[in-house]
Amino acid sequence: MISETHCPLCGGSAISPYCSDRLRSYLQCAVCKLVFVPPECYLTRQAERAEYDLHENDINDPGYRRFLSRLMLPLVARLTPGARGLDFGCGPEPALAHMLRESGFEVALYDSFFVPDEAVLGASYHFICATEVVEHLHHPERELQRLWSLLQPGGWLGIMTKLLRDPEAFANWHYKNDPTHVCFYSEDTWHWWAGQHGAGLEFIGADVVLLQRQA
């Protein structure tokens, strides 16, 4: 039985069961196609922070830098030299921001757990990065809309998140097993979101989404 809830991305109430496992149930919105867990499955903020404290993301780890390059390289190819950006959800070691600064870009930092500097959310940017962030958001429409509002005309929102394929793949997908992952996006979801905001949309590989705010 579906608990009384609405889609956290589009607010729609046309939701249906998508999958379940021994820990959680998953719902899908008929409008934007987001797959999400109901709010009663969310971790407390303290438990969520404890999960993040287990992560080891070393700025100097070549493998981690290659991973981040999957977003960084196509994004940088679309930026003008000296562009100013925001690393949203940067974590305790802002490796992507470090790499972007090495390439000559100015980068502000924000993370609600590790760098809660609300002042940077009052500025405007040529680009914003959200690397392995959007799957954690309890209020994705509110947060994505806030980021979109910070972009200058022609600016880019670069997102890295694993893209949902189908229910069969989802059932065995390791990505859903992280208890902090509560929203799962497909290409259809991003097409819907881009259409709602008049955004240019590009997919790079299986986990990078680039959205451009029209000039």
ROSE-4610 file (N, C-alpha, C; in Angstrom, 1 decimal, always signed):
// ROSE-4610
residu = [M/M/M/I/I/I/S/S/S/E/E/E/T/T/T/H/H/H/C/C/C/P/P/P/L/L/L/C/C/C/G/G/G/G/G/G/S/S/S/A/A/A/I/I/I/S/S/S/P/P/P/Y/Y/Y/C/C/C/S/S/S/D/D/D/R/R/R/L/L/L/R/R/R/S/S/S/Y/Y/Y/L/L/L/Q/Q/Q/C/C/C/A/A/A/V/V/V/C/C/C/K/K/K/L/L/L/V/V/V/F/F/F/V/V/V/P/P/P/P/P/P/E/E/E/C/C/C/Y/Y/Y/L/L/L/T/T/T/R/R/R/Q/Q/Q/A/A/A/E/E/E/R/R/R/A/A/A/E/E/E/Y/Y/Y/D/D/D/L/L/L/H/H/H/E/E/E/N/N/N/D/D/D/I/I/I/N/N/N/D/D/D/P/P/P/G/G/G/Y/Y/Y/R/R/R/R/R/R/F/F/F/L/L/L/S/S/S/R/R/R/L/L/L/M/M/M/L/L/L/P/P/P/L/L/L/V/V/V/A/A/A/R/R/R/L/L/L/T/T/T/P/P/P/G/G/G/A/A/A/R/R/R/G/G/G/L/L/L/D/D/D/F/F/F/G/G/G/C/C/C/G/G/G/P/P/P/E/E/E/P/P/P/A/A/A/L/L/L/A/A/A/H/H/H/M/M/M/L/L/L/R/R/R/E/E/E/S/S/S/G/G/G/F/F/F/E/E/E/V/V/V/A/A/A/L/L/L/Y/Y/Y/D/D/D/S/S/S/F/F/F/F/F/F/V/V/V/P/P/P/D/D/D/E/E/E/A/A/A/V/V/V/L/L/L/G/G/G/A/A/A/S/S/S/Y/Y/Y/H/H/H/F/F/F/I/I/I/C/C/C/A/A/A/T/T/T/E/E/E/V/V/V/V/V/V/E/E/E/H/H/H/L/L/L/H/H/H/H/H/H/P/P/P/E/E/E/R/R/R/E/E/E/L/L/L/Q/Q/Q/R/R/R/L/L/L/W/W/W/S/S/S/L/L/L/L/L/L/Q/Q/Q/P/P/P/G/G/G/G/G/G/W/W/W/L/L/L/G/G/G/I/I/I/M/M/M/T/T/T/K/K/K/L/L/L/L/L/L/R/R/R/D/D/D/P/P/P/E/E/E/A/A/A/F/F/F/A/A/A/N/N/N/W/W/W/H/H/H/Y/Y/Y/K/K/K/N/N/N/D/D/D/P/P/P/T/T/T/H/H/H/V/V/V/C/C/C/F/F/F/Y/Y/Y/S/S/S/E/E/E/D/D/D/T/T/T/W/W/W/H/H/H/W/W/W/W/W/W/A/A/A/G/G/G/Q/Q/Q/H/H/H/G/G/G/A/A/A/G/G/G/L/L/L/E/E/E/F/F/F/I/I/I/G/G/G/A/A/A/D/D/D/V/V/V/V/V/V/L/L/L/L/L/L/Q/Q/Q/R/R/R/Q/Q/Q/A/A/A]
num = [1/1/1/2/2/2/3/3/3/4/4/4/5/5/5/6/6/6/7/7/7/8/8/8/9/9/9/10/10/10/11/11/11/12/12/12/13/13/13/14/14/14/15/15/15/16/16/16/17/17/17/18/18/18/19/19/19/20/20/20/21/21/21/22/22/22/23/23/23/24/24/24/25/25/25/26/26/26/27/27/27/28/28/28/29/29/29/30/30/30/31/31/31/32/32/32/33/33/33/34/34/34/35/35/35/36/36/36/37/37/37/38/38/38/39/39/39/40/40/40/41/41/41/42/42/42/43/43/43/44/44/44/45/45/45/46/46/46/47/47/47/48/48/48/49/49/49/50/50/50/51/51/51/52/52/52/53/53/53/54/54/54/55/55/55/56/56/56/57/57/57/58/58/58/59/59/59/60/60/60/61/61/61/62/62/62/63/63/63/64/64/64/65/65/65/66/66/66/67/67/67/68/68/68/69/69/69/70/70/70/71/71/71/72/72/72/73/73/73/74/74/74/75/75/75/76/76/76/77/77/77/78/78/78/79/79/79/80/80/80/81/81/81/82/82/82/83/83/83/84/84/84/85/85/85/86/86/86/87/87/87/88/88/88/89/89/89/90/90/90/91/91/91/92/92/92/93/93/93/94/94/94/95/95/95/96/96/96/97/97/97/98/98/98/99/99/99/100/100/100/101/101/101/102/102/102/103/103/103/104/104/104/105/105/105/106/106/106/107/107/107/108/108/108/109/109/109/110/110/110/111/111/111/112/112/112/113/113/113/114/114/114/115/115/115/116/116/116/117/117/117/118/118/118/119/119/119/120/120/120/121/121/121/122/122/122/123/123/123/124/124/124/125/125/125/126/126/126/127/127/127/128/128/128/129/129/129/130/130/130/131/131/131/132/132/132/133/133/133/134/134/134/135/135/135/136/136/136/137/137/137/138/138/138/139/139/139/140/140/140/141/141/141/142/142/142/143/143/143/144/144/144/145/145/145/146/146/146/147/147/147/148/148/148/149/149/149/150/150/150/151/151/151/152/152/152/153/153/153/154/154/154/155/155/155/156/156/156/157/157/157/158/158/158/159/159/159/160/160/160/161/161/161/162/162/162/163/163/163/164/164/164/165/165/165/166/166/166/167/167/167/168/168/168/169/169/169/170/170/170/171/171/171/172/172/172/173/173/173/174/174/174/175/175/175/176/176/176/177/177/177/178/178/178/179/179/179/180/180/180/181/181/181/182/182/182/183/183/183/184/184/184/185/185/185/186/186/186/187/187/187/188/188/188/189/189/189/190/190/190/191/191/191/192/192/192/193/193/193/194/194/194/195/195/195/196/196/196/197/197/197/198/198/198/199/199/199/200/200/200/201/201/201/202/202/202/203/203/203/204/204/204/205/205/205/206/206/206/207/207/207/208/208/208/209/209/209/210/210/210/211/211/211/212/212/212/213/213/213/214/214/214/215/215/215]
x = [+0.8/+0.0/+0.9/+0.6/+1.4/+1.0/+2.0/+1.8/+1.4/+0.7/+0.2/+1.4/+1.7/+2.9/+2.8/+3.6/+3.7/+5.1/+5.3/+6.6/+7.4/+8.6/+9.4/+10.0/+9.9/+10.5/+9.4/+8.3/+7.2/+6.0/+5.9/+4.7/+3.5/+3.6/+2.5/+2.1/+0.8/+0.3/+0.0/+0.3/+0.1/+1.4/+1.4/+2.6/+2.2/+3.1/+2.8/+4.0/+3.9/+5.0/+5.9/+7.2/+8.2/+9.1/+9.5/+10.3/+10.3/+10.7/+10.9/+12.0/+12.7/+13.7/+13.5/+14.4/+14.2/+14.3/+14.8/+15.0/+14.0/+13.7/+12.9/+11.9/+10.9/+10.1/+10.4/+10.1/+10.5/+9.2/+9.0/+7.8/+8.3/+7.4/+7.7/+6.5/+6.9/+6.0/+5.6/+4.3/+3.9/+4.2/+4.4/+4.6/+6.1/+7.0/+8.4/+9.3/+8.7/+9.3/+10.4/+10.5/+11.4/+11.0/+12.0/+11.9/+12.4/+11.6/+12.0/+11.5/+12.2/+11.7/+10.8/+9.7/+8.9/+9.6/+9.1/+9.8/+10.1/+9.3/+9.5/+10.7/+11.3/+12.5/+13.8/+13.6/+14.8/+15.5/+16.9/+17.7/+17.5/+17.8/+17.9/+19.1/+19.2/+20.3/+21.6/+21.5/+22.7/+23.2/+22.2/+22.6/+23.1/+22.6/+23.1/+24.5/+24.8/+26.1/+27.1/+26.7/+27.5/+27.9/+27.0/+27.3/+28.3/+28.2/+29.1/+30.5/+30.6/+31.9/+32.7/+32.0/+32.7/+33.3/+33.0/+33.5/+35.0/+35.8/+37.2/+37.4/+37.4/+37.5/+38.8/+39.9/+41.2/+41.5/+41.7/+42.0/+43.2/+44.1/+45.3/+45.2/+44.1/+43.9/+43.6/+44.5/+44.4/+43.1/+42.6/+41.4/+40.2/+40.2/+39.1/+39.1/+40.3/+40.4/+39.9/+40.2/+39.6/+38.1/+37.6/+36.1/+35.5/+36.1/+35.5/+35.7/+36.7/+37.0/+35.9/+35.1/+34.0/+33.0/+32.9/+32.1/+32.9/+34.1/+34.8/+35.2/+35.7/+36.3/+35.2/+34.0/+33.0/+32.5/+32.5/+32.0/+33.0/+34.3/+35.3/+35.3/+35.1/+35.1/+34.0/+33.0/+31.9/+32.0/+33.1/+33.2/+34.2/+34.1/+35.1/+36.2/+37.4/+38.5/+38.1/+38.4/+38.2/+36.7/+35.9/+34.5/+34.4/+33.4/+33.2/+32.1/+32.4/+31.4/+31.2/+30.3/+30.0/+30.0/+30.7/+30.7/+29.7/+28.5/+27.4/+27.4/+27.4/+27.6/+29.0/+30.0/+31.4/+32.0/+31.4/+31.9/+33.1/+33.7/+34.7/+36.0/+36.3/+37.5/+37.0/+36.9/+36.3/+37.3/+37.4/+38.4/+38.1/+36.8/+36.4/+36.7/+36.4/+36.8/+38.3/+39.0/+40.5/+41.0/+40.4/+40.8/+40.4/+39.2/+38.8/+39.7/+40.1/+41.0/+42.3/+42.8/+44.0/+43.9/+42.7/+42.5/+42.2/+42.2/+42.1/+40.7/+39.8/+38.5/+38.4/+37.5/+37.2/+36.0/+36.1/+35.1/+34.7/+33.4/+32.9/+32.4/+32.3/+32.0/+30.7/+29.9/+28.8/+28.5/+28.2/+27.8/+27.0/+25.8/+24.9/+25.5/+26.4/+27.0/+28.4/+29.2/+30.6/+31.0/+30.3/+30.7/+29.4/+28.6/+27.3/+27.3/+28.0/+28.1/+27.0/+25.9/+24.7/+25.0/+26.1/+26.4/+26.6/+27.2/+27.5/+26.3/+25.1/+23.9/+23.1/+23.8/+23.2/+24.0/+25.0/+25.7/+25.2/+25.8/+25.5/+26.7/+26.5/+27.7/+27.5/+28.7/+28.7/+28.5/+28.8/+28.6/+28.4/+27.6/+27.4/+27.6/+28.4/+28.6/+27.9/+27.2/+26.6/+27.0/+28.1/+28.7/+28.2/+27.5/+26.9/+26.2/+25.3/+24.5/+23.0/+22.5/+21.1/+20.3/+21.0/+20.3/+20.1/+20.8/+20.6/+19.5/+19.0/+18.2/+16.8/+16.4/+15.0/+14.0/+14.4/+13.6/+14.2/+14.3/+15.0/+14.5/+13.2/+12.7/+13.1/+13.0/+13.4/+14.9/+15.7/+17.2/+17.6/+17.1/+17.5/+17.0/+15.8/+15.3/+16.2/+16.7/+17.6/+18.9/+19.4/+20.7/+20.5/+19.3/+19.0/+18.9/+18.4/+18.2/+19.6/+20.6/+21.9/+22.7/+22.3/+23.1/+22.8/+23.9/+23.8/+23.2/+22.6/+22.2/+23.3/+23.1/+24.1/+24.9/+24.7/+25.4/+25.1/+25.9/+25.8/+25.6/+24.7/+24.5/+25.0/+26.1/+26.7/+26.4/+25.7/+25.3/+25.9/+26.4/+26.8/+26.0/+25.2/+24.4/+24.2/+24.2/+23.9/+22.5/+22.3/+21.0/+20.2/+19.0/+18.1/+17.7/+17.7/+17.3/+15.9/+15.7/+14.4/+14.3/+13.1/+12.8/+13.7/+14.0/+14.8/+16.2/+16.8/+18.1/+18.1/+17.1/+17.0/+17.0/+16.3/+16.2/+17.6/+18.5/+19.9/+20.9/+20.5/+21.4/+22.0/+23.3/+24.0/+23.7/+23.5/+23.3/+22.2/+21.1/+20.0/+20.2/+21.3/+21.5/+22.1/+22.6/+23.1/+21.9/+21.8/+20.6/+20.4/+21.5/+21.4/+20.8/+20.8/+20.2/+18.7/+18.0/+16.6/+15.8/+16.5/+15.9/+16.8/+16.1/+16.8/+16.2/+17.1/+16.7/+17.0/+16.1/+16.4/+16.6/+16.9/+17.0/+15.6/+14.5/+13.2/+12.9/+13.5/+13.3/+14.0/+15.2/+15.9/+15.3/+14.8/+14.1/+12.9/+12.2/+11.0/+11.5/+12.5/+13.0/+13.5/+14.2/+14.8/+13.6/+12.6/+11.4/+10.7/+10.6/+10.0/+10.7/+12.0/+12.9/+13.5/+13.1/+13.6/+15.1/+15.6/+17.0/+17.6/+18.8/+19.5/+19.9/+20.0/+20.2/+21.2/+22.2/+23.1/+23.5/+23.6/+24.0/+25.4/+26.3/+27.6/+27.8/+27.9/+28.0/+26.8/+27.0/+25.9/+25.6/+26.3/+26.1/+26.4/+26.5/+26.8/+25.7/+25.1/+24.0/+24.4/+24.4/+24.7/+23.4/+23.1/+21.9/+22.4/+21.9/+22.4/+21.2/+21.4/+20.3/+20.4/+19.3/+19.3/+19.7/+20.4/+20.8/+19.6]
y = [-1.2/+0.0/+1.3/+2.2/+3.4/+4.4/+4.9/+5.9/+7.2/+8.0/+9.3/+10.2/+10.5/+11.4/+12.0/+12.9/+13.5/+13.4/+13.5/+13.5/+14.6/+14.4/+15.5/+16.4/+16.0/+16.7/+17.6/+17.0/+17.8/+18.1/+17.4/+17.7/+16.8/+16.0/+15.2/+14.2/+13.8/+12.7/+11.4/+11.4/+10.2/+9.3/+8.6/+7.7/+6.3/+5.4/+4.0/+3.2/+2.0/+1.2/+0.9/+1.0/+0.7/-0.5/-0.6/-1.7/-1.7/-2.8/-2.9/-3.9/-3.7/-4.6/-4.8/-5.4/-5.7/-4.5/-3.4/-2.2/-1.1/-0.9/+0.2/-0.1/+0.7/+0.7/+1.9/+1.7/+2.8/+3.1/+4.3/+4.8/+5.5/+5.5/+6.3/+7.3/+8.5/+9.5/+9.3/+9.4/+9.2/+10.4/+11.5/+12.8/+13.0/+13.0/+13.3/+12.1/+10.9/+9.6/+9.5/+10.4/+10.2/+9.0/+8.2/+7.1/+7.6/+7.4/+7.9/+7.1/+7.2/+6.5/+7.5/+6.9/+7.8/+8.4/+9.5/+10.2/+9.4/+8.5/+7.7/+6.8/+6.7/+5.9/+6.8/+8.1/+9.0/+8.7/+8.8/+8.8/+10.1/+10.1/+11.3/+12.1/+13.4/+14.1/+13.6/+13.2/+12.7/+11.4/+10.5/+9.2/+9.5/+10.5/+10.8/+11.3/+12.2/+12.7/+11.5/+10.6/+9.5/+8.7/+8.5/+7.8/+8.6/+9.9/+10.7/+10.7/+10.6/+10.6/+9.3/+8.3/+7.1/+7.2/+8.2/+8.3/+8.8/+8.3/+8.7/+9.2/+10.5/+11.1/+11.9/+11.4/+12.0/+12.8/+14.1/+15.0/+14.5/+13.8/+13.4/+12.0/+11.3/+10.0/+10.0/+9.5/+9.6/+9.0/+7.9/+7.3/+8.2/+8.8/+9.7/+11.0/+11.4/+12.6/+12.1/+10.9/+10.4/+10.4/+9.9/+9.9/+11.3/+12.2/+13.6/+14.2/+13.8/+14.3/+14.0/+13.0/+12.6/+13.8/+14.6/+15.8/+17.0/+17.1/+18.3/+18.6/+17.6/+17.8/+18.3/+17.7/+18.2/+19.6/+19.8/+21.1/+22.2/+22.0/+23.0/+23.3/+22.3/+22.6/+23.6/+23.8/+24.7/+26.0/+26.2/+27.5/+28.4/+29.7/+30.7/+30.7/+31.1/+31.2/+32.1/+31.7/+32.5/+32.5/+31.7/+31.6/+31.3/+31.8/+31.6/+30.6/+29.7/+28.6/+28.3/+27.4/+26.9/+25.4/+24.8/+23.4/+23.1/+22.7/+22.5/+21.0/+20.9/+19.6/+19.1/+20.0/+19.7/+18.7/+18.4/+17.4/+18.0/+17.2/+17.7/+17.9/+17.3/+17.5/+17.9/+19.1/+19.6/+19.3/+18.1/+17.7/+18.3/+18.3/+18.9/+20.4/+21.1/+22.5/+22.7/+21.9/+21.9/+21.8/+20.8/+20.5/+21.7/+22.3/+23.4/+24.6/+24.8/+26.0/+25.8/+24.5/+24.2/+24.6/+24.6/+24.9/+26.4/+27.2/+28.6/+29.2/+28.4/+28.9/+29.2/+30.2/+30.6/+29.8/+29.1/+28.2/+28.5/+28.8/+28.9/+27.5/+27.3/+26.0/+26.1/+25.0/+24.9/+23.4/+23.1/+21.8/+22.0/+21.5/+21.7/+21.0/+20.0/+19.4/+19.9/+20.1/+20.4/+21.9/+22.6/+24.0/+24.7/+24.9/+25.5/+27.0/+27.5/+29.0/+29.5/+30.0/+30.4/+31.6/+32.4/+33.6/+33.3/+32.1/+31.8/+31.5/+31.3/+31.0/+32.3/+33.4/+34.7/+35.3/+34.6/+35.1/+34.5/+34.9/+34.3/+33.8/+32.7/+32.0/+31.7/+31.4/+31.0/+29.5/+28.8/+27.3/+26.9/+25.8/+25.1/+23.6/+23.0/+21.6/+20.9/+19.8/+19.0/+17.5/+17.1/+15.8/+14.8/+13.8/+12.8/+13.5/+14.4/+15.1/+15.0/+15.0/+15.1/+13.9/+12.7/+11.5/+11.6/+12.5/+12.6/+13.6/+14.4/+15.5/+15.1/+15.5/+15.3/+16.2/+17.3/+18.3/+18.7/+17.8/+18.1/+19.3/+19.4/+20.6/+21.9/+22.0/+23.3/+23.5/+22.5/+22.7/+22.9/+22.2/+22.4/+23.8/+24.2/+25.5/+26.6/+26.4/+27.4/+27.5/+26.4/+26.4/+27.0/+26.7/+27.3/+28.8/+29.3/+30.8/+31.5/+30.7/+31.3/+31.4/+30.7/+30.7/+32.0/+32.5/+33.6/+33.1/+33.9/+33.5/+32.9/+31.7/+31.0/+30.1/+30.1/+29.3/+27.9/+27.1/+25.6/+25.0/+24.1/+23.3/+21.9/+21.4/+20.1/+19.2/+18.1/+17.1/+15.8/+15.1/+13.7/+12.9/+11.9/+11.0/+9.8/+8.6/+7.4/+7.5/+7.2/+7.3/+6.0/+6.1/+5.0/+4.4/+3.1/+2.5/+1.9/+0.8/+0.1/-0.7/-1.2/-1.9/-3.1/-3.8/-5.0/-4.7/-3.7/-3.3/-2.7/-1.9/-1.3/-2.3/-3.4/-4.4/-4.9/-4.9/-5.4/-4.3/-3.1/-1.9/-1.6/-1.6/-1.3/+0.1/+1.0/+2.4/+2.7/+1.9/+2.1/+1.6/+0.9/+0.3/+1.3/+2.4/+3.4/+4.1/+4.0/+4.5/+6.0/+6.7/+8.2/+8.5/+7.6/+7.8/+7.6/+8.7/+8.7/+9.1/+9.6/+10.0/+9.4/+8.9/+8.3/+8.8/+9.3/+10.1/+9.3/+9.3/+8.7/+9.8/+9.5/+10.5/+11.1/+10.4/+10.9/+12.0/+11.8/+12.8/+14.1/+14.0/+15.2/+15.9/+15.1/+15.8/+16.5/+16.0/+16.7/+18.0/+17.9/+19.0/+20.1/+19.7/+20.7/+21.4/+20.6/+21.2/+22.2/+21.9/+22.8/+24.2/+24.1/+25.3/+25.9/+25.4/+25.9/+25.7/+24.6/+24.4/+23.6/+23.9/+23.0/+21.8/+20.6/+19.4/+18.5/+18.0/+17.1/+16.0/+14.7/+13.6/+13.2/+13.0/+12.6/+11.2/+10.2/+8.8/+8.5/+7.6/+7.1/+7.8/+8.9/+9.5/+11.1/+11.7/+13.1/+13.8/+14.8/+15.6/+17.1/+17.7/+19.1/+19.9/+20.9/+21.7/+23.2/+23.8/+25.2/+26.1/+27.2/+28.2/+29.1/+29.3/+30.0/+31.5/+32.0/+33.4/+34.3]
z = [+0.0/+0.0/+0.0/-0.8/-0.9/+0.2/+0.9/+1.9/+1.2/+1.9/+1.4/+1.2/+0.0/-0.3/-1.7/-2.0/-3.3/-3.9/-5.2/-5.8/-5.3/-4.8/-4.3/-5.4/-6.6/-7.7/-8.4/-8.7/-9.5/-8.6/-7.4/-6.6/-7.0/-8.0/-8.5/-7.5/-7.6/-6.7/-7.4/-8.7/-9.5/-9.4/-8.3/-8.0/-7.9/-8.1/-8.1/-7.5/-7.0/-6.6/-7.7/-7.4/-8.5/-8.1/-6.9/-6.4/-4.9/-4.3/-2.9/-2.6/-1.4/-1.0/+0.5/+1.2/+2.6/+3.5/+2.9/+3.7/+3.4/+2.1/+1.7/+0.6/+0.4/-0.8/-1.7/-2.9/-3.9/-4.7/-5.0/-5.7/-7.0/-8.0/-9.2/-9.5/-9.9/-10.3/-11.8/-12.1/-13.5/-14.4/-13.8/-14.5/-14.9/-13.9/-14.2/-14.2/-13.8/-13.8/-12.8/-11.8/-10.7/-9.9/-9.5/-8.5/-7.2/-6.1/-4.9/-3.7/-2.6/-1.4/-0.6/+0.1/+0.9/+2.0/+2.5/+3.6/+4.8/+5.2/+6.4/+6.3/+5.1/+4.9/+5.0/+5.1/+5.2/+6.5/+6.5/+7.7/+8.4/+9.7/+10.5/+10.0/+10.2/+9.8/+10.5/+11.7/+12.4/+11.8/+11.4/+10.8/+9.4/+8.7/+7.3/+7.4/+8.4/+8.5/+8.9/+9.7/+10.0/+8.8/+7.9/+6.6/+5.8/+5.7/+4.9/+5.6/+6.9/+7.5/+7.2/+6.7/+6.3/+4.9/+4.1/+2.8/+2.9/+1.9/+1.8/+0.4/+0.2/-1.1/-1.0/-1.4/-1.3/-2.6/-2.4/-3.5/-4.4/-3.7/-4.4/-5.0/-4.8/-5.4/-6.9/-7.7/-9.2/-9.6/-9.0/-9.4/-9.2/-8.0/-7.7/-8.6/-9.0/-9.9/-11.3/-11.7/-13.0/-13.0/-11.8/-11.7/-11.8/-11.1/-11.2/-12.6/-13.3/-14.6/-15.6/-15.3/-16.2/-16.3/-15.2/-15.2/-15.6/-15.0/-15.1/-16.6/-17.3/-18.6/-19.6/-19.7/-20.6/-20.2/-18.9/-18.4/-18.7/-18.5/-18.7/-20.2/-21.1/-22.5/-22.9/-22.1/-22.4/-21.7/-20.9/-20.1/-20.8/-20.4/-20.8/-19.8/-20.1/-19.1/-18.0/-16.8/-15.6/-15.1/-15.6/-15.2/-13.7/-13.1/-11.6/-11.4/-10.5/-10.2/-8.8/-8.5/-7.2/-7.2/-6.2/-6.0/-4.9/-5.3/-4.4/-3.9/-2.5/-2.0/-2.1/-1.8/-2.0/-1.1/+0.1/+1.0/+1.8/+2.7/+3.5/+2.8/+1.7/+0.9/-0.6/-0.9/-2.2/-3.3/-3.7/-4.7/-6.1/-6.5/-7.8/-7.8/-6.7/-6.7/-6.8/-6.2/-6.2/-7.7/-8.4/-9.8/-10.7/-10.4/-11.2/-11.0/-9.8/-9.4/-10.1/-10.2/-10.9/-12.3/-12.9/-14.3/-14.5/-13.4/-13.6/-13.3/-12.7/-12.4/-10.9/-10.7/-9.3/-8.8/-7.7/-7.2/-5.8/-5.5/-4.2/-3.7/-2.4/-1.8/-1.0/-1.1/-0.2/+0.0/+1.3/+1.7/+3.0/+3.1/+4.2/+5.5/+5.3/+6.5/+6.8/+5.7/+5.9/+5.7/+4.8/+4.5/+4.3/+5.5/+5.4/+5.3/+4.3/+4.1/+3.2/+3.9/+3.1/+2.3/+2.6/+1.8/+0.4/+0.1/-1.3/-2.1/-1.4/-2.1/-2.5/-2.2/-2.6/-3.8/-4.3/-5.5/-6.8/-7.9/-9.2/-9.8/-10.7/-11.1/-12.6/-13.3/-14.6/-14.7/-13.6/-13.6/-12.2/-12.0/-10.7/-10.9/-10.0/-10.1/-8.9/-9.1/-8.1/-8.4/-7.8/-8.1/-7.0/-7.4/-6.5/-5.3/-5.7/-4.7/-4.8/-6.1/-6.3/-5.8/-5.8/-5.3/-3.8/-3.1/-1.6/-1.2/-2.1/-1.8/-1.4/-0.2/+0.3/-0.4/-0.9/-1.5/-2.9/-3.8/-5.0/-5.9/-5.9/-6.7/-6.1/-4.8/-4.1/-4.3/-4.1/-4.2/-5.7/-6.6/-8.0/-8.5/-8.1/-8.5/-7.9/-6.6/-6.0/-6.8/-7.2/-8.0/-9.3/-10.0/-11.3/-11.2/-10.1/-9.9/-9.7/-9.4/-9.1/-10.4/-11.5/-12.7/-13.5/-14.1/-15.0/-16.3/-17.2/-18.5/-19.3/-19.9/-20.6/-19.7/-18.4/-17.4/-17.5/-16.9/-16.9/-15.5/-15.4/-14.2/-14.6/-13.9/-14.2/-13.1/-13.4/-12.4/-12.7/-11.7/-11.8/-10.9/-11.4/-10.7/-11.6/-11.1/-11.9/-12.4/-13.7/-14.3/-14.2/-13.8/-13.7/-15.1/-15.3/-16.5/-16.5/-15.8/-15.8/-14.5/-14.2/-12.9/-12.8/-13.8/-13.7/-13.3/-13.9/-13.5/-12.1/-11.8/-10.5/-9.4/-9.5/-8.5/-8.0/-8.9/-8.5/-8.6/-8.5/-8.6/-7.3/-7.2/-6.0/-5.5/-6.5/-6.2/-5.2/-5.3/-4.5/-3.0/-2.8/-1.5/-0.5/-1.0/-0.1/+0.6/+1.9/+2.6/+2.5/+2.1/+1.9/+0.5/-0.4/-1.7/-1.7/-2.0/-1.9/-3.1/-4.1/-5.4/-6.5/-7.6/-8.7/-10.0/-10.9/-12.0/-13.3/-14.2/-15.5/-16.6/-17.8/-18.8/-19.0/-18.9/-19.0/-17.9/-16.7/-15.7/-16.0/-16.5/-16.9/-18.1/-19.0/-20.1/-19.6/-18.7/-18.1/-17.4/-16.6/-15.8/-16.8/-17.8/-18.7/-19.5/-19.8/-20.5/-19.6/-18.3/-17.4/-17.3/-17.5/-17.2/-18.5/-19.7/-20.9/-21.0/-20.5/-20.4/-21.6/-22.0/-22.9/-22.1/-22.7/-22.0/-22.8/-22.1/-22.8/-21.8/-22.2/-21.4/-21.9/-20.9/-21.2/-20.5/-21.3/-20.7/-19.8/-18.8/-18.1/-16.8/-16.5/-15.2/-15.2/-16.3/-16.3/-17.1/-16.5/-17.1/-17.1/-18.3/-18.4/-18.8/-18.0/-18.3/-18.4/-19.5/-19.8/-19.6/-18.9/-18.8/-20.0/-20.7/-21.9/-21.7/-22.7/-22.6/-22.8]
